[in-house]
Amino acid sequence: MAAKLLKLQARTDYVDEVYKVLLDAISEGSLAPGARITQEEIAEQLAVSRSPVLQALRLLKKDGLVQDAPGRGLLVAPLDPTWIAHLYEIRGALDSLAASLAARLYAEGSATLDKSLISKGRRASKGDDVKAMIDADWAFHSAIYRASGNPLIEQTAHLHWVHLRRVMGAVLQSSAQRKSIWDEHAAIFDAIISGDVAAAVELTNLHTHRARENLVKRLGEVLADDASNAHAN
């Protein structure tokens, strides 16, 4: 396991914290697809007992983020471009519905969105902190989910987000799409607060389609590079 994990502060129940640390490491790529992990190594690096690590790993396995390794231990689940494309189809449907409902509520004067989401996202996209970029993206979309007035949209989207953020982490480190992503976010934002349902849906569909195509393509390139490097070594 190559990733260096920071020790956790002393407390009695670490399961959620261990889960979050490992999820972030998997999403950001410091725990790369195929990397072997053991509860002993994680417990030692985080300075916690094996029990919360075991429970956190069980949660990650249930989420499909880790799987049994040949022999002993676990490994970070590989990224599958086809499966990610399927996830984006689901996300596209949810995002389109959320944008439609949010724009309709805005037209009625019963929804709000914080414009600072755009400026914060643009700032994050100009930096090198991949986690900040992913968090800004989720903050934008989850704000629209909440503005839709349907709490089930955000709950459903969150089930898939742990996987989507993995592919974002894999590609955003070297992606040239960061500025255009937030230009598209800004256009969606403006359509929603204008109460323009048709434009909000059209722009959201276009954004999701582009994101799907760009991320799946870039992920394929990343995986091809990794395979080439592994073969060379």
VENGI-V459593 format. One record per residue. N is the residue number from 1. RES is the residue in one letter. NEAR is the number of other ideal C-beta (glycine too) atoms within 12 Angstrom. D_FIRST is the distance of its C-alpha to the first C-alpha in whole Angstrom. Layout:
[[N | RES | NEAR | D_FIRST] [N | RES | NEAR | D_FIRST]]
This chain:
[[1 | M | 29 | 0] [2 | A | 16 | 4] [3 | A | 24 | 6] [4 | K | 15 | 8] [5 | L | 30 | 10] [6 | L | 19 | 14] [7 | K | 17 | 16] [8 | L | 27 | 18] [9 | Q | 12 | 22] [10 | A | 12 | 23] [11 | R | 15 | 25] [12 | T | 13 | 26] [13 | D | 16 | 24] [14 | Y | 28 | 20] [15 | V | 26 | 20] [16 | D | 18 | 21] [17 | E | 27 | 19] [18 | V | 37 | 15] [19 | Y | 32 | 16] [20 | K | 23 | 17] [21 | V | 36 | 14] [22 | L | 46 | 12] [23 | L | 31 | 14] [24 | D | 29 | 15] [25 | A | 35 | 11] [26 | I | 44 | 12] [27 | S | 40 | 15] [28 | E | 31 | 15] [29 | G | 31 | 12] [30 | S | 28 | 9] [31 | L | 35 | 7] [32 | A | 30 | 9] [33 | P | 32 | 11] [34 | G | 24 | 10] [35 | A | 28 | 6] [36 | R | 25 | 6] [37 | I | 42 | 6] [38 | T | 23 | 8] [39 | Q | 30 | 11] [40 | E | 20 | 11] [41 | E | 25 | 8] [42 | I | 41 | 9] [43 | A | 28 | 12] [44 | E | 18 | 12] [45 | Q | 26 | 11] [46 | L | 34 | 13] [47 | A | 21 | 16] [48 | V | 34 | 17] [49 | S | 23 | 18] [50 | R | 21 | 16] [51 | S | 18 | 19] [52 | P | 29 | 18] [53 | V | 35 | 15] [54 | L | 27 | 16] [55 | Q | 25 | 19] [56 | A | 38 | 16] [57 | L | 37 | 14] [58 | R | 21 | 18] [59 | L | 22 | 19] [60 | L | 36 | 16] [61 | K | 25 | 17] [62 | K | 16 | 20] [63 | D | 26 | 20] [64 | G | 22 | 19] [65 | L | 35 | 15] [66 | V | 38 | 13] [67 | Q | 22 | 15] [68 | D | 17 | 15] [69 | A | 20 | 13] [70 | P | 10 | 15] [71 | G | 9 | 15] [72 | R | 13 | 13] [73 | G | 23 | 11] [74 | L | 32 | 11] [75 | L | 26 | 9] [76 | V | 37 | 10] [77 | A | 29 | 14] [78 | P | 28 | 15] [79 | L | 38 | 18] [80 | D | 20 | 21] [81 | P | 28 | 24] [82 | T | 17 | 27] [83 | W | 21 | 25] [84 | I | 37 | 25] [85 | A | 27 | 28] [86 | H | 18 | 29] [87 | L | 34 | 28] [88 | Y | 34 | 30] [89 | E | 22 | 33] [90 | I | 24 | 33] [91 | R | 38 | 32] [92 | G | 29 | 35] [93 | A | 22 | 37] [94 | L | 34 | 36] [95 | D | 44 | 36] [96 | S | 34 | 39] [97 | L | 30 | 41] [98 | A | 41 | 39] [99 | A | 49 | 41] [100 | S | 35 | 44] [101 | L | 33 | 45] [102 | A | 42 | 44] [103 | A | 36 | 46] [104 | R | 27 | 49] [105 | L | 26 | 48] [106 | Y | 29 | 48] [107 | A | 21 | 52] [108 | E | 14 | 53] [109 | G | 10 | 52] [110 | S | 15 | 50] [111 | A | 29 | 46] [112 | T | 18 | 44] [113 | L | 34 | 41] [114 | D | 19 | 40] [115 | K | 18 | 41] [116 | S | 15 | 38] [117 | L | 31 | 35] [118 | I | 29 | 36] [119 | S | 19 | 36] [120 | K | 24 | 33] [121 | G | 34 | 31] [122 | R | 27 | 33] [123 | R | 19 | 32] [124 | A | 30 | 28] [125 | S | 33 | 28] [126 | K | 16 | 30] [127 | G | 18 | 27] [128 | D | 14 | 23] [129 | D | 19 | 22] [130 | V | 30 | 20] [131 | K | 27 | 20] [132 | A | 26 | 24] [133 | M | 34 | 25] [134 | I | 36 | 23] [135 | D | 28 | 25] [136 | A | 33 | 28] [137 | D | 42 | 28] [138 | W | 32 | 28] [139 | A | 26 | 30] [140 | F | 40 | 33] [141 | H | 44 | 33] [142 | S | 28 | 32] [143 | A | 34 | 36] [144 | I | 44 | 37] [145 | Y | 34 | 36] [146 | R | 28 | 38] [147 | A | 35 | 41] [148 | S | 36 | 42] [149 | G | 23 | 43] [150 | N | 23 | 41] [151 | P | 16 | 38] [152 | L | 17 | 37] [153 | I | 31 | 36] [154 | E | 28 | 33] [155 | Q | 17 | 32] [156 | T | 22 | 32] [157 | A | 36 | 30] [158 | H | 22 | 27] [159 | L | 19 | 26] [160 | H | 30 | 25] [161 | W | 33 | 24] [162 | V | 30 | 21] [163 | H | 35 | 20] [164 | L | 40 | 23] [165 | R | 37 | 21] [166 | R | 42 | 18] [167 | V | 45 | 20] [168 | M | 45 | 21] [169 | G | 41 | 18] [170 | A | 38 | 17] [171 | V | 38 | 21] [172 | L | 37 | 22] [173 | Q | 26 | 20] [174 | S | 17 | 23] [175 | S | 27 | 26] [176 | A | 14 | 29] [177 | Q | 27 | 30] [178 | R | 33 | 30] [179 | K | 18 | 33] [180 | S | 19 | 35] [181 | I | 33 | 33] [182 | W | 28 | 34] [183 | D | 21 | 38] [184 | E | 34 | 37] [185 | H | 43 | 36] [186 | A | 25 | 39] [187 | A | 25 | 42] [188 | I | 42 | 41] [189 | F | 37 | 41] [190 | D | 22 | 45] [191 | A | 32 | 46] [192 | I | 43 | 45] [193 | I | 29 | 46] [194 | S | 22 | 49] [195 | G | 25 | 50] [196 | D | 24 | 49] [197 | V | 26 | 48] [198 | A | 19 | 48] [199 | A | 24 | 47] [200 | A | 39 | 44] [201 | V | 28 | 43] [202 | E | 22 | 44] [203 | L | 31 | 41] [204 | T | 40 | 39] [205 | N | 28 | 39] [206 | L | 25 | 39] [207 | H | 37 | 36] [208 | T | 35 | 34] [209 | H | 22 | 35] [210 | R | 25 | 34] [211 | A | 39 | 31] [212 | R | 31 | 30] [213 | E | 21 | 31] [214 | N | 29 | 29] [215 | L | 36 | 26] [216 | V | 30 | 26] [217 | K | 22 | 27] [218 | R | 30 | 25] [219 | L | 39 | 22] [220 | G | 23 | 23] [221 | E | 20 | 23] [222 | V | 31 | 20] [223 | L | 26 | 19] [224 | A | 16 | 21] [225 | D | 18 | 20] [226 | D | 22 | 17] [227 | A | 17 | 18] [228 | S | 12 | 21] [229 | N | 12 | 18] [230 | A | 13 | 16] [231 | H | 9 | 20] [232 | A | 8 | 21] [233 | N | 7 | 18]]
